[in-house]
Amino acid sequence: MANARSGKKRRVSVLTVTVGLFVLSVSMVLSLISTQVEIVSKRQQLANVQAQVESQQAQNTELQRTMEAEDESQYIERMAREKLGYVSPDEQVYVDMSGK
């Protein structure tokens, strides 16, 4: 009778260990998948930020080149004309309405 009980206990403990190892394995696989998804997401964010940095650096380089090519007053005058549509008080502006 003692052998029958110890056999059942052994089967139950082996089953418990097997189920425990299975659950642990599944949880580790799910954790690994979650981590991989997060890594892919972070890499995409990094690529986006790097693209923004490159774009900003190109814009800064262009602005620096523009500033070095002309003095500050010329630059301000040109920006006022181009961006804001300002003109000198003695200047006459003609607008082409032909649509060409």
Secondary structure, DSSP 8 states (H G I E B T S, - for coil): -HHHHHHHHHHHHHHHHHHHHHHHHHHHHHHHHHHHHHHHHHHHHHHHHHHHHHHHHHHHHHHHHHHHHS-HHHHHHHHHHHHH----TT-------S--
